[in-house]
Amino acid sequence: MVFGIFMAILDIQIVASSLEQIQAGLSATADEITWVQTAYLVAEVVVIPLSGWLARALSTRYLFVLSCGGFTLMSLGCALAWNLPSMVVFRALQGLFGGAMIPTVFAVIYTLFPPRLQPTMTIVVGMVVTVAPTVGPVLGGYLTEAVSWKTLFLINLVPGVLVCLATWLYLRVDEPDWALLKRIDFLGILYIVVFLGSLQFVLEEGVKEQWFESREIVFFTLVAVTSGIGMFYRELTIAEPIVDLWAFRNRNFAVGCVFSFIIGIGMFTLLYLMPVYLAGVKGLNSLQIGEYIMVTGLFQLLSAFAAGPLAKIMDSRLMLVLGLSGFALGSWMNGNLTYDAGYWEFFWPQAIRGFSLMFCFLPINSLALGTLPPEEVKNASGLYNLMRNLGGAIGLAVANTLMIQLNKQHYAVLREAVTPGSPQAQTFLGGLQERMAGLPDAESAALRQLYGLVMREAEVLTINTLFQGLGLIFLLSLLLMPWVGKVSVGSGEVGAGH
């Protein structure tokens, strides 16, 4: 099952690193090709909260085999896609099937394993959930350069079939409750699908469409708000809801979900900002970018060997404080970049962040899911994973919007310093003109190059601001610690007095 979710998470990042090649292969425009990612993410977000109800109705075994089998089949469809619309349809179906796998695995940890083994299994799943996005760009870049973009989807076929067979033959966790299928709340499902689908669409496409200057974005925002109100009312008042929102009454689960949301902001936004800087400012290709950002994944792997044993002897709240503080420090350190920053300037901030991530992941998981009754875990796992994905979607939307605004602001400030009256600007321009003396219009060429340099520096300052902003978010998240109950990670029980 863990290998199944590795494929599902890897698939998001592996494709992201090779969108240009897929665009060329499908003869799509730069705006159109983003739908290859948007379709997957919208479908995935829609199915995650439904996974708990589906697991109760179909059983964990049937649901996982159906999800993994569908995901594998749609991967073949993506590789055989003949144009952009067919690719978008296959990607949406791939996200729909793949999305149910992740919360199902989290639920199995807290229903199949005894409390003493739960931390170990959480680390195993945590490593997969956090390492897969780091490996994705490297593997995607390599396969696209060495073979073809179609290979990105074809590599899922053999592992997908093996995971389906192994799950079908060996997984026995629960039995299906077919009676639930006779009492399907279709209106509830419709509200959830429309609300989450519209919300994800607005967050994904808002930046490109200038947010509320676009009628399309205004329309889907209204749809999201209306269906969201309908969903909350329906799910909180109906006797057998599709998604049981009353799980948030459990304080540990509610606080755990807030931390999951924050982790989503940090993980997904950093995975977006690093390649943007390395490609836009440093001019690196996808394989080189992968070599830079795989440091995070390697240190996550190392931290697993420290976090597991420490979880048994350390107060989970102290562990969480160390994790959040380390992530904040790593992000803040990354906010001191210059154009000349090389591999080692990226290495240590990433090492600290990567090592800290497991110290966040383990106590947050135990806090959110470790103290719930077994019958509530499936539903809660879907909500918990949804919060991380929503954190990522909102984080990326805000980061994209801020990048545009901050670039303009930093450029305006730098431009004020580069004036005709500035001796440094005149000297620099003179030097550029001398170097371009052989060109027909050396003066215009020098001005264009100076403009490019100022824009580049503005981008560096913008990325620095965003890195430091993420550091502050994680530092401020420590203010939530008074609401964190003491959870014994190894026993799955809440400490006395909490």
C-alpha positions as CSV (number, residue, x, y, z in Angstrom):
1,M,0.0,0.0,0.0
2,V,2.9,2.4,0.8
3,F,4.4,1.7,-2.6
4,G,1.0,2.6,-4.1
5,I,0.9,6.0,-2.5
6,F,4.6,6.6,-3.4
7,M,3.5,6.3,-7.1
8,A,0.5,8.6,-6.6
9,I,2.6,11.3,-4.9
10,L,5.6,10.9,-7.2
11,D,3.3,11.3,-10.2
12,I,2.4,14.9,-9.3
13,Q,6.0,16.1,-9.1
14,I,7.5,13.9,-11.8
15,V,5.1,15.5,-14.3
16,A,5.6,19.0,-13.0
17,S,9.3,18.9,-13.9
18,S,8.6,18.0,-17.5
19,L,5.5,20.1,-18.5
20,E,7.5,21.9,-21.3
21,Q,8.2,18.6,-23.1
22,I,4.6,17.3,-22.6
23,Q,3.5,20.7,-24.0
24,A,5.6,20.2,-27.1
25,G,4.5,16.6,-27.5
26,L,0.8,17.5,-27.4
27,S,1.1,20.8,-29.4
28,A,-0.4,22.8,-26.5
29,T,0.1,26.4,-25.4
30,A,1.8,27.4,-22.1
31,D,-1.5,28.3,-20.6
32,E,-3.3,25.1,-21.8
33,I,-0.6,22.7,-20.5
34,T,-1.1,23.7,-16.9
35,W,-4.5,21.9,-17.1
36,V,-2.5,18.6,-17.0
37,Q,-1.6,19.4,-13.4
38,T,-4.8,21.3,-12.5
39,A,-7.1,18.4,-13.6
40,Y,-5.1,15.9,-11.4
41,L,-5.1,18.2,-8.3
42,V,-8.8,19.1,-8.5
43,A,-9.8,15.5,-8.9
44,E,-7.5,14.4,-6.1
45,V,-8.8,17.0,-3.6
46,V,-12.4,16.1,-4.4
47,V,-12.0,12.3,-3.6
48,I,-9.8,12.6,-0.5
49,P,-12.6,13.5,2.0
50,L,-14.9,10.9,0.4
51,S,-12.3,8.1,1.0
52,G,-13.4,7.4,4.6
53,W,-17.0,6.7,3.5
54,L,-15.8,4.7,0.5
55,A,-13.6,2.6,2.7
56,R,-16.5,1.8,5.1
57,A,-18.8,0.9,2.3
58,L,-16.4,-1.1,0.0
59,S,-13.8,-2.1,2.7
60,T,-10.1,-1.0,2.7
61,R,-9.1,-3.9,0.5
62,Y,-11.7,-3.3,-2.3
63,L,-11.2,0.5,-2.3
64,F,-7.4,0.3,-2.4
65,V,-7.3,-2.3,-5.2
66,L,-9.9,-0.3,-7.2
67,S,-7.9,3.0,-6.6
68,C,-4.5,1.5,-7.5
69,G,-5.9,-0.4,-10.5
70,G,-7.7,2.7,-11.8
71,F,-4.6,4.8,-11.3
72,T,-2.5,2.3,-13.2
73,L,-4.9,2.1,-16.1
74,M,-5.2,5.9,-16.3
75,S,-1.4,6.1,-16.3
76,L,-1.4,4.0,-19.5
77,G,-4.1,6.3,-20.9
78,C,-1.9,9.3,-20.2
79,A,1.0,7.7,-22.1
80,L,-1.3,7.0,-25.1
81,A,-3.0,10.5,-25.0
82,W,-3.3,11.8,-28.6
83,N,-4.1,15.4,-27.8
84,L,-4.5,17.8,-24.9
85,P,-8.2,17.2,-24.1
86,S,-7.6,13.4,-23.9
87,M,-4.6,14.0,-21.6
88,V,-6.6,16.3,-19.3
89,V,-9.4,13.7,-19.0
90,F,-7.0,10.8,-18.2
91,R,-5.1,13.0,-15.7
92,A,-8.4,13.9,-13.9
93,L,-9.4,10.2,-13.7
94,Q,-5.8,9.4,-12.5
95,G,-6.2,12.0,-9.7
96,L,-9.6,10.7,-8.8
97,F,-8.4,7.1,-8.4
98,G,-5.0,8.1,-6.9
99,G,-6.4,10.5,-4.3
100,A,-8.2,7.8,-2.3
101,M,-5.0,5.8,-1.7
102,I,-3.2,8.2,0.6
103,P,-5.8,8.6,3.4
104,T,-6.6,4.9,3.2
105,V,-3.0,4.1,4.1
106,F,-3.0,6.6,7.0
107,A,-6.2,5.0,8.4
108,V,-4.7,1.5,8.2
109,I,-1.8,2.5,10.5
110,Y,-4.2,3.3,13.3
111,T,-6.5,0.3,12.8
112,L,-4.2,-2.5,11.8
113,F,-1.1,-1.9,14.0
114,P,-0.9,-2.0,17.8
115,P,0.0,1.3,19.5
116,R,3.7,0.4,20.0
117,L,4.2,-0.1,16.2
118,Q,2.2,3.0,15.1
119,P,5.2,5.4,15.3
120,T,7.4,3.1,13.2
121,M,4.7,2.8,10.5
122,T,4.0,6.6,10.6
123,I,7.7,7.2,9.9
124,V,7.6,4.8,7.0
125,V,4.6,6.5,5.5
126,G,5.9,9.9,6.4
127,M,9.2,9.3,4.6
128,V,7.2,8.2,1.5
129,V,4.9,11.2,1.6
130,T,7.7,13.7,2.0
131,V,10.5,12.0,0.0
132,A,8.4,11.2,-3.1
133,P,8.0,15.0,-4.1
134,T,11.8,15.4,-3.7
135,V,12.7,12.5,-5.9
136,G,10.1,13.4,-8.5
137,P,11.9,16.3,-10.3
138,V,15.2,14.3,-10.5
139,L,13.5,11.2,-11.9
140,G,11.2,13.2,-14.1
141,G,14.1,15.3,-15.5
142,Y,16.2,12.2,-16.1
143,L,13.5,10.1,-17.8
144,T,12.4,12.9,-20.0
145,E,16.0,13.7,-21.1
146,A,17.0,10.1,-21.6
147,V,13.9,8.5,-23.1
148,S,10.6,10.4,-23.5
149,W,7.9,12.2,-21.4
150,K,5.6,9.2,-22.0
151,T,8.0,7.1,-19.8
152,L,6.8,9.3,-16.8
153,F,3.5,7.4,-17.0
154,L,4.6,4.0,-18.3
155,I,6.8,3.5,-15.2
156,N,3.6,3.1,-13.1
157,L,2.4,0.1,-15.0
158,V,4.4,-2.8,-13.5
159,P,4.5,-1.6,-9.9
160,G,0.8,-0.7,-10.1
161,V,-0.2,-4.3,-11.1
162,L,2.1,-5.8,-8.4
163,V,0.6,-3.5,-5.7
164,C,-2.9,-4.4,-6.8
165,L,-2.1,-8.2,-6.6
166,A,-0.4,-8.0,-3.3
167,T,-3.2,-5.9,-1.7
168,W,-5.9,-8.2,-3.1
169,L,-4.1,-11.3,-1.8
170,Y,-2.8,-10.2,1.6
171,L,-4.8,-7.3,3.0
172,R,-7.4,-8.2,5.5
173,V,-8.4,-5.2,7.7
174,D,-12.2,-4.9,7.6
175,E,-15.3,-6.1,5.8
176,P,-17.5,-4.1,3.3
177,D,-20.7,-2.5,4.6
178,W,-22.8,-2.8,1.4
179,A,-25.8,-1.4,3.2
180,L,-24.1,2.1,3.1
181,L,-24.4,2.0,-0.7
182,K,-28.2,1.8,-0.4
183,R,-28.2,5.0,1.7
184,I,-25.9,7.1,-0.4
185,D,-26.4,10.8,0.3
186,F,-26.1,12.0,-3.3
187,L,-26.8,15.6,-2.4
188,G,-24.0,15.6,0.2
189,I,-21.5,14.1,-2.4
190,L,-22.6,16.8,-5.0
191,Y,-22.0,19.6,-2.5
192,I,-18.5,18.2,-1.5
193,V,-17.5,17.7,-5.2
194,V,-18.7,21.1,-6.3
195,F,-17.3,22.9,-3.3
196,L,-13.8,21.4,-3.3
197,G,-13.6,21.3,-7.1
198,S,-14.5,25.0,-7.4
199,L,-12.2,26.0,-4.6
200,Q,-9.2,24.1,-6.0
201,F,-9.9,25.6,-9.5
202,V,-10.0,29.1,-8.1
203,L,-6.7,28.6,-6.2
204,E,-5.0,27.0,-9.2
205,E,-6.1,29.4,-11.9
206,G,-6.7,32.7,-9.9
207,V,-3.2,34.1,-10.4
208,K,-3.1,33.6,-14.2
209,E,-6.6,35.1,-14.5
210,Q,-5.8,38.2,-12.3
211,W,-8.1,36.9,-9.6
212,F,-11.4,38.8,-9.5
213,E,-10.8,40.7,-12.7
214,S,-11.9,37.4,-14.4
215,R,-15.6,36.6,-14.6
216,E,-14.7,32.9,-14.6
217,I,-12.9,33.2,-11.2
218,V,-15.8,35.3,-9.7
219,F,-18.3,32.7,-10.9
220,F,-16.4,29.7,-9.4
221,T,-15.8,31.6,-6.2
222,L,-19.5,32.2,-5.8
223,V,-20.1,28.5,-6.6
224,A,-17.5,27.5,-4.0
225,V,-19.1,29.7,-1.3
226,T,-22.7,28.6,-2.0
227,S,-21.9,24.9,-2.2
228,G,-19.5,25.2,0.8
229,I,-22.4,26.6,2.9
230,G,-24.7,23.8,1.6
231,M,-22.0,21.2,2.3
232,F,-21.4,22.3,6.0
233,Y,-25.2,22.5,6.7
234,R,-25.9,19.1,5.1
235,E,-23.0,17.2,6.7
236,L,-23.6,18.6,10.2
237,T,-27.3,17.9,10.2
238,I,-27.8,14.6,8.4
239,A,-27.9,11.4,10.4
240,E,-25.4,9.5,8.2
241,P,-23.1,12.1,6.6
242,I,-20.6,11.3,3.8
243,V,-17.9,13.3,5.6
244,D,-18.4,13.4,9.4
245,L,-17.3,17.0,10.3
246,W,-18.1,16.4,13.9
247,A,-14.6,14.8,14.2
248,F,-13.4,18.4,14.7
249,R,-15.0,18.3,18.1
250,N,-12.0,16.3,19.2
251,R,-9.5,19.1,20.2
252,N,-6.5,17.0,19.4
253,F,-7.8,16.2,15.9
254,A,-8.7,19.8,15.2
255,V,-5.3,21.2,16.3
256,G,-3.6,18.3,14.4
257,C,-5.5,19.4,11.2
258,V,-4.4,23.0,11.7
259,F,-0.7,21.8,11.9
260,S,-1.3,19.6,8.9
261,F,-2.5,22.7,7.0
262,I,0.6,24.6,8.0
263,I,2.9,21.7,7.0
264,G,1.1,21.7,3.6
265,I,1.8,25.4,3.1
266,G,5.5,24.8,3.9
267,M,6.1,21.6,1.9
268,F,4.3,22.5,-1.3
269,T,5.3,26.2,-1.4
270,L,9.0,25.4,-0.9
271,L,8.9,22.7,-3.5
272,Y,7.5,25.4,-5.9
273,L,9.8,28.3,-5.0
274,M,13.1,26.3,-5.2
275,P,12.7,25.3,-8.9
276,V,11.4,28.8,-9.8
277,Y,14.6,30.4,-8.4
278,L,17.0,27.7,-9.7
279,A,15.4,27.8,-13.2
280,G,14.6,31.5,-13.5
281,V,17.7,33.1,-11.8
282,K,20.3,30.4,-12.1
283,G,19.2,29.0,-15.4
284,L,19.5,25.3,-14.4
285,N,17.7,22.4,-16.2
286,S,15.3,20.0,-14.5
287,L,17.9,17.4,-13.8
288,Q,20.3,20.0,-12.2
289,I,17.4,21.4,-10.1
290,G,16.6,17.9,-8.9
291,E,20.2,17.4,-7.7
292,Y,19.8,20.6,-5.7
293,I,16.5,19.9,-4.0
294,M,17.0,16.2,-3.3
295,V,19.1,17.2,-0.3
296,T,15.8,17.8,1.6
297,G,14.7,14.2,0.9
298,L,18.0,12.7,1.9
299,F,17.9,14.4,5.3
300,Q,14.3,13.4,5.8
301,L,15.5,9.9,5.4
302,L,18.3,10.4,7.9
303,S,15.9,12.0,10.4
304,A,13.6,9.0,10.4
305,F,16.3,7.0,12.2
306,A,16.5,9.7,14.9
307,A,12.8,10.6,15.2
308,G,11.6,7.0,15.7
309,P,13.7,6.1,18.8
310,L,13.3,9.7,20.2
311,A,9.5,9.5,19.9
312,K,9.5,6.7,22.6
313,I,11.3,8.7,25.2
314,M,10.6,12.4,24.3
315,D,7.5,14.4,25.1
316,S,5.7,14.7,21.7
317,R,5.1,18.4,22.4
318,L,8.9,19.0,22.7
319,M,9.4,17.0,19.5
320,L,6.9,19.2,17.7
321,V,8.5,22.4,19.0
322,L,11.9,21.2,17.7
323,G,10.5,20.2,14.3
324,L,8.6,23.5,13.8
325,S,11.6,25.6,15.0
326,G,14.0,23.7,12.7
327,F,11.7,24.2,9.7
328,A,11.4,27.9,10.5
329,L,15.2,28.2,10.8
330,G,15.9,26.4,7.5
331,S,13.3,28.6,5.7
332,W,14.7,31.8,7.2
333,M,18.3,30.8,6.3
334,N,17.1,30.2,2.7
335,G,16.0,33.9,2.6
336,N,19.6,35.2,2.3
337,L,20.2,34.3,-1.3
338,T,22.1,36.3,-3.9
339,Y,22.6,35.6,-7.6
340,D,25.9,34.0,-6.8
341,A,24.4,31.6,-4.3
342,G,25.6,28.1,-5.2
343,Y,25.0,24.5,-4.1
344,W,26.3,24.9,-0.6
345,E,24.2,28.0,0.2
346,F,21.2,25.8,-0.6
347,F,22.6,22.7,1.1
348,W,22.4,23.6,4.9
349,P,19.0,25.3,4.9
350,Q,17.5,22.3,3.1
351,A,19.4,19.9,5.4
352,I,17.9,21.6,8.5
353,R,14.4,21.6,7.0
354,G,14.6,18.0,5.8
355,F,15.8,16.8,9.2
356,S,13.1,18.8,11.0
357,L,10.2,17.6,8.9
358,M,9.9,14.1,10.5
359,F,10.0,15.8,13.9
360,C,6.8,17.6,12.8
361,F,5.2,14.8,11.0
362,L,5.3,12.1,13.7
363,P,3.8,14.1,16.6
364,I,1.2,15.8,14.4
365,N,0.0,12.4,13.0
366,S,-0.3,10.9,16.5
367,L,-2.0,14.1,17.7
368,A,-4.6,14.0,14.9
369,L,-5.3,10.3,14.5
370,G,-3.7,8.5,17.4
371,T,-6.4,9.3,20.0
372,L,-9.5,8.7,17.9
373,P,-11.8,5.6,18.3
374,P,-10.9,3.1,15.5
375,E,-14.3,3.5,13.8
376,E,-13.7,7.3,13.3
377,V,-10.1,6.9,11.9
378,K,-11.1,6.3,8.3
379,N,-13.2,9.4,8.0
380,A,-10.8,11.5,10.0
381,S,-7.8,10.4,7.9
382,G,-9.5,11.8,4.8
383,L,-10.1,15.2,6.5
384,Y,-6.5,15.2,7.9
385,N,-5.0,14.6,4.5
386,L,-7.3,17.1,2.8
387,M,-6.1,19.8,5.2
388,R,-2.5,19.3,4.0
389,N,-3.5,19.4,0.4
390,L,-5.6,22.6,0.9
391,G,-2.7,24.2,2.8
392,G,-0.5,23.5,-0.2
393,A,-3.1,24.8,-2.7
394,I,-3.7,28.0,-0.7
395,G,0.1,28.4,0.0
396,L,0.9,28.2,-3.7
397,A,-1.9,30.6,-4.7
398,V,-0.7,33.2,-2.2
399,A,2.9,32.7,-3.1
400,N,2.2,33.2,-6.8
401,T,0.2,36.3,-6.1
402,L,2.8,37.7,-3.8
403,M,5.6,37.0,-6.4
404,I,3.9,39.2,-9.0
405,Q,3.3,42.0,-6.5
406,L,6.7,41.8,-4.8
407,N,8.6,41.6,-8.1
408,K,6.9,44.9,-9.1
409,Q,7.7,46.5,-5.7
410,H,11.4,45.4,-5.6
411,Y,11.9,46.4,-9.3
412,A,10.5,49.9,-8.5
413,V,12.9,50.3,-5.6
414,L,15.9,49.1,-7.6
415,R,14.9,51.3,-10.6
416,E,15.0,54.4,-8.4
417,A,18.7,53.7,-7.7
418,V,19.5,53.1,-11.4
419,T,19.0,56.6,-12.8
420,P,20.9,58.7,-15.4
421,G,22.3,60.8,-12.6
422,S,23.8,57.8,-10.8
423,P,27.7,57.6,-11.4
424,Q,27.6,53.8,-10.7
425,A,24.8,53.3,-13.3
426,Q,26.7,55.4,-15.9
427,T,29.9,53.5,-15.3
428,F,28.2,50.2,-15.6
429,L,26.3,51.1,-18.7
430,G,29.5,52.5,-20.3
431,G,31.3,49.1,-19.6
432,L,28.4,47.2,-21.2
433,Q,28.4,49.5,-24.3
434,E,32.2,48.9,-24.7
435,R,31.6,45.1,-24.6
436,M,28.8,45.4,-27.2
437,A,30.7,47.9,-29.4
438,G,30.3,45.5,-32.4
439,L,26.5,45.5,-32.3
440,P,24.4,47.8,-34.5
441,D,22.7,49.5,-31.5
442,A,25.1,49.1,-28.6
443,E,23.3,51.6,-26.4
444,S,19.9,49.9,-26.6
445,A,21.5,46.4,-26.2
446,A,23.3,47.7,-23.0
447,L,20.0,49.2,-21.6
448,R,18.2,45.9,-22.3
449,Q,20.9,43.9,-20.5
450,L,20.8,46.4,-17.5
451,Y,17.0,46.0,-17.4
452,G,17.4,42.2,-17.3
453,L,19.9,42.4,-14.5
454,V,17.6,44.7,-12.4
455,M,14.6,42.3,-13.0
456,R,16.8,39.3,-12.0
457,E,17.8,41.1,-8.7
458,A,14.2,41.9,-8.0
459,E,13.3,38.2,-8.4
460,V,16.0,37.2,-6.0
461,L,14.7,39.7,-3.4
462,T,11.2,38.4,-3.9
463,I,12.2,34.8,-3.4
464,N,14.1,35.8,-0.2
465,T,11.0,37.6,1.1
466,L,8.8,34.6,0.5
467,F,11.3,32.2,2.2
468,Q,11.5,34.4,5.2
469,G,7.7,34.7,5.3
470,L,7.4,30.9,5.4
471,G,9.9,30.9,8.3
472,L,7.7,33.3,10.2
473,I,4.6,31.2,9.6
474,F,6.3,28.2,11.1
475,L,7.6,30.3,14.0
476,L,4.2,31.8,14.7
477,S,2.6,28.2,14.6
478,L,4.4,27.6,17.9
479,L,1.7,29.9,19.5
480,L,-0.7,27.0,19.0
481,M,1.3,24.8,21.4
482,P,-0.8,25.6,24.5
483,W,-3.7,23.8,22.7
484,V,-1.7,20.7,22.0
485,G,-2.5,17.8,24.4
486,K,0.3,15.6,25.5
487,V,0.1,12.5,23.3
488,S,2.3,9.5,24.0
489,V,3.4,8.7,20.5
490,G,4.1,5.1,21.4
491,S,0.8,4.4,23.1
492,G,-1.7,6.5,21.3
493,E,-3.2,7.8,24.5
494,V,-3.7,11.4,25.7
495,G,-1.8,12.2,28.8
496,A,-3.7,12.8,32.1
497,G,-5.1,16.3,32.5
498,H,-5.3,16.9,28.8
